[in-house]
């Protein structure tokens, strides 16, 4: 195999790898965003419930737990979006 053939084959496998990684990141992002919507819904339901306004320690604890989980998910979503953007940029450079 000549150098140019290896180079072409190498780029092809790099492209396939990046496309696969992009697909994985997109799936992770979709799952994380769905999970975020669930936590947001749960938090809204908790805050709208008549029992919430009693300010019991359990309600405050449940709310804080949901807020903490929501913050973790939002951070994870941000990280996935950054990784996805970087992968897409890398793919764009290889395709040029």
N, C-alpha and C positions, 0 to 999 in steps of 0.2 A: 504494500500500500504506500503510495507516495505521500509526501508531506501535506500537499494540498488536500488529498483525499482524507487523511487523518484529521486535518484541521476542519474540513467540512463535516465529517462524521462527528467530531468532538463538539462542534457548535450545535449540531442536530441533537445530540444527547443532552447538552446543556439546556437547550430550548425545551425539550421534553421534560426534563427535570424541573425547570422553572415553572412550566405550565402546570405540572403536577402539584408543586408547592403552592401555586396560586389557587388552584382548586381546593386544596386542603384549607388554606387560609380563608377562602370565601365560605366554606362550610362552617368553619369555626366561628366566623363572624356572624353568620346567619343564626347559628345555635345560641350564641351569646346575646344577640339582639332579641331573640325570642324569649330567652330566659329573663332578660332585662324587662321586657314588657310584662311578664308574669309577676316579677317582683314589684313593678310599678303599680300594677293592678291590685295586688295584695295589699300594698301600702295604702293605696287610695281607699280600698274597702275598709281597712282597719280605721283609717282616719274618718271615714264617713259613718261608721257604726255608732249607734247610740251608746254602746258601752265604752267607746273610746273617750268620750267626754267626761267619764268618771275619773279620769287621770289615775287609774290604779297603777301600781308598780308593774303589774303584768303587761298592761297595755303599753306603758313606756318602754319596757324591756323588749316587747315584740316589735314595736316601732323602731327602736334602735337597731335591733338585729336585722330588720328588713333594710334599713338605711345603710347599714354597714355592708350587707351583701350587694345592694344596688351600687354602692361606691366601688366595690371590688370589680363588679361586672363592667362598670363604665370605664374603669382603668384598663381592664383586659380588652375591651372593645377598642379603646384608643391604641393600645399596643398592637393589636391585630391589624388595625387599619394602617398603622405605620409600616408594619412588616409587609402587608399586601402592597402598599405603594412602592416600597423598595424592591420587592420582587418584580412588580410590573415595570419599574424603571430598568432593572437589570435585563429583563426580557426584551424591552425596547432597544437597549444597547446592543444586544446580541443579534437582533433581527436587522439592524442597520447594516 
